[in-house]
Amino acid sequence: MKKTYKCEVDCANCAAKMEEAIKKIEGVVNARVNFMTQKLSIEAADDVFEKVLDQAVKACKKVEPDCEIEI
């Protein structure tokens, strides 16, 4: 399953760090954080997607505490 969310990120460096952190989560097939379009795309298996999404939000908050992801 692949889903895209609106993600408010303040800088390209933070977006790169978020993407790197999300890609390390078990179950993630691919992830992309695009600073220019303010979008987060996550690809993971259907049965673990919700768990992966929760961990991805936490990973983004670690990099940038004021990051907002519209789920």
Secondary structure, DSSP 8 states (H G I E B T S, - for coil): -EEEEEEE-S-HHHHHHHHHHHHTSTTEEEEEEETTTTEEEEEE-GGGHHHHHHHHHHHHHHH-TT-EEE-
